[in-house]
């Protein structure tokens, strides 16, 4: 396969610009904290939903398990 010289040149030209756009350590830490907070909020919402709708939650879980089992078993 012959490499595409236009693509190679575009990649070389874009590399220094992309390096400047990399997040700093502080930005990464901020993103980590925000992500962790969002996961905790999602976990609380999930727990509240399950406690408010236990039968529906169990039926959804059973349905997902049956569907997954059917898909996995079908490949054999």
Secondary structure as UniProt FT lines:
FT   HELIX           5..20
FT   HELIX           25..52
FT   HELIX           54..74
//
